[in-house]
Amino acid sequence: MDEKRRAKRLKEEIEITITVVSGGGNSPKEKVLYNYSKDISVSGARIMANILLPVDTLLKVDFKLKNLQQTITALGKVKWIKILFNDESYEAGVEFVNTPGEAIHRIADYISWKQKSKGLKVIDAETGQPIEGAVLLAEWAECKELPGHIYSDTCKIIEVLTDREGNAANEEFIHPPSGITFFSPRLTVYKKGYVAWNNEYIFPGRKRRTDFKWGSDSIIKLEKFEQGYSYDDHVAFIQEAHNFGISSGKKQLIKKVYEWEERKALEERSQAKKN
């Protein structure tokens, strides 16, 4: 089998804009079309069109992978064409040619990310029962540079509530942020009565978490908040876990659900002062 055909393909409808650059046969010149692709790989895409695009037609294809804000542009050549409906609807196989390496790299990363990602499910660690109404906060950060200084900045935040089966909206978590090389998000999970969960650290003790990896794990187990735990320490852990104070305006859901615990922490500190 041809090496290019073995490239990982992602079956996903993606809105695209096609500009005919040059063509074989009677292809329209400089025609701009608004259609969609049926699947995509680093070597090409299967697209739908409402005009006939002869084999060897050179196209400029502009498309946005779902939830990305920046358009990715690729040059492609039509390798095959199929009539679908009364000469009004067509399917074409397009092979990418002379496309910048950065665009190909982003496509490859996106495909890999989506194909290995699973849905997230939150359960009670003791009973194994699903937890409804847990808040999942995912936060992506990118590295930025200033002369002599490297820092991170939040570039995407998503908050989701689990349903009665404990499931989170998978699609929301597998789309990388736009315009950068993306990384796995920092994830915090909170439900009243349970210890807050973070994919980097564990409460209590703030040990490094080693039992979760994005793309391979899909079950998040919440431990009950035990008597004797400090509300003050727990609130501090939650705030550190979700970068409290950074882009706080976009974290209203998680802030709202643990407000009661902040009051408990305040009472705890006041009692400690009296003692």
N, C-alpha and C positions, 0 to 999 in steps of 0.2 A: 504494500500500500504506500502511496506517495506520502513523504514525510509531512508535507503541509496539511494533508487531509487528516493526519493523526493529531493535529493540534487540538487542544481542548476546546470544545464548542459549548457555548451557553445558549440555551433556548430561552429567549426573552424578547418580547416585542419592544423595540426602541424606536422612538420617533427620529426620523432623519430628514435632512434636506440634501437633495442631490442636484449638483450642477454638472451638465454635460460639458466636458472640456473639449474633447475631440472624439471622433468615432469612426467605427467601421460602418459600412453600408449607408443607410439613410437615417442615421441618428440625428436628432434635432441638435442644433448648435446653440450653445449658451442657454439652454433651457433649464430653469430652476423648478424642481419638483419637490413636493412635500409628501413623504410616504413613511414607511417604517420597515425595519428589518425584523426577520423572524428568528434568526440566531446569529451569533457572532463568535469569531475566534481571532487569534493574533494574525492569522493568514488571510482572513476575509469574512464576508457576511452573505447571508441569504436575504435578499431584499424583495419587497413588494413594490410594484410601480403601476401607474395607470397608462403608460405609453410603452411601446416596444423599444427596447434598448438592444441593438444588434450586438452580437459577439464582437469583442475587441474595442467596444466603446470605452473611452477613458472618462471616469467620473471623479468629481470631487464630492466626498460624502462628509457632511457635518452632522454629528450626532451627539446626544447627551445620554450618558448612562444614567439610569434612574437615580433621582435625587442629587445629581451633580449639577452645579451651576455653570460650569465652564464647558464650552463646546470642544469636542475633540474632532480634528479634521484628518481625514485619510484620503489618499488617492487610490482608486481601484479600477480594475479593468474587468469588463463583463466576460465571463468564461462560458456561461450557458444561459439560455433563456427558455422559459416555459409559459405557454399561453394557458391561463386559468379560466377565463370567462369571456367568450364572444369578442375576442380581440380588444377587450376593455380593461382587463386585469392581467398582470404578468408577474411572474416570479423569476428572479435572476440570481445567478451565483456570481459574486464579485470577489476578485482576488486583490488584496492590497498590494500596491506597488509604490516604491519611492516614498513611503510614509515615514515621518520622523521617528527615531527610536524611542523618544520620550512618549509619544502617543501609543506606540505598540506596547511599551512597558506598562503604561497605565491600564490598557485593555487587559493585558495578561494578569496583572494584580487583581483587577476587578473580577475577572472570571474565576480565578483561584479562590478569592475571598467568598464569592457567592456559592461556589460548588462545595466548599468544605464547611460552610457555616450551617449550623443547626438552629432550630428554635430553642428558646430559653424557657425552662419550666422551673417554678419555685415550689418546693415542698417542705413539709415539716420534717426536720432531721430525725425525730424520734418515731413518728407514726408513718411517715412516708406519704401522708395525705397532701393533696395540692393546697396551696395557700392562695386564696382569692384576695385581691385588693392590695397586694404588695406593690410598692413603688420601685421601679427600676430606672435609675438615672445613668445614662451613658454619656461620657464626655470625652471628646477627641481633642488632642492638643498637637500643635505643630511647633517645631523648633525654629526660632528666629535668631538672627545674628545682628549685633551692633559691634562697632570696633572694640575688640577686647572683651566682648560680653556675649554669651549665648543664653537665651531664655526661652521658655515655652509659653504659648498663648493658646487659650481655648478657641477652637474654630468650629465646633459643632456640639450641640447639646440636645439630647432627646430624653423625655420622661414618658414612661408607659406604665399603666396599671395591669396587673395580671388578671385574667378572667377566672371563672369559677373552676376551671381545670388547672389553674396555676400557670397558664401559658402567657408569655409576653408576645407582643407583635413582632415576630421574627424579622419581617421586611424592614422595619425601622432600624434594626441594629446592624444590618449587613451592608449598608451603603456607606462607602468611605466619604470623607469630606472632600470638597472640590479644590482643585488647584495645587495640591501638594502630594508628596508621597505619604500615603496614609498609614496609620498604625492602629493597633487594636485599642479600643476605647477603655477608659477607666470606668468601671462599673460599680455602682453602689446600689444595694437593695435594702429596703426598709419596710417593716411591718410592725405595728404596735404589738408589744408583748414578746417580741423576738429580738435577738442580738442583730444589729445591723451587719450586713455582709458586704465585703469589698473584695474585688479580685486581686488586690495587691497585699492587703494586710488583714490580720485576724484580731478580733476583740474577744477576751481581754489579752493583754500582754503585747499587742502590736507585733506579733511574729509575722514573718513574710509568708504569704500564702503560696503553697506549692501544689495544691490539689485541683487547680483549675487552669485550663488553657483554652483561649479563644479558638473556635473552629473545630475542636474535638470534644469539648464538654458542653452539655446542654442542661444539666440538672444542677440547680442551686439549692442547697439544703440550709434552712434557717434553724438555728438553735434557740430554744426558749431563753428569755431573759431571766436569769436566776436571782433569787433573793440573795442579797449580799453584794450584788454588783453595784457599782457606783453610777448613778445617773449622770453625775458631773463628768466622770471619765468617759462614759458612753457618748454623751453629747459632743465632747471634744473629739472623739474618734470619728463620729459621723461627719462633723464639720471638716475635719482634715481629709476624710475619705472623698468628699465631693467638692473639695477646693472651695470651702465657704468663703464668700467675699469676692470670688472671681466669677463674672457673668451671673451674679446672683439673681438678676431680673429674669433669667431664663430657667430658674430652678424653683419656681413657686410651689410646685406640687410636693416635692420632698420637704421643703421648708415648712409647709403647712402641716404635714402629717406628724412631724416630731416636735411641734411647738409645745405640746403638753409636757414633753420630756424636758424641754428647756426650763419650764416652770418647776419641775421636780428637781432639776439640777440646782436651780436658784435656792429652793428650799433647803436642799442638802448643804449648800455652802453656808447659808444663814445659820443652820443648826450647828454646823462645825465651828462657826465663830463663837456661838454661845457656849459651846463646850470648852 
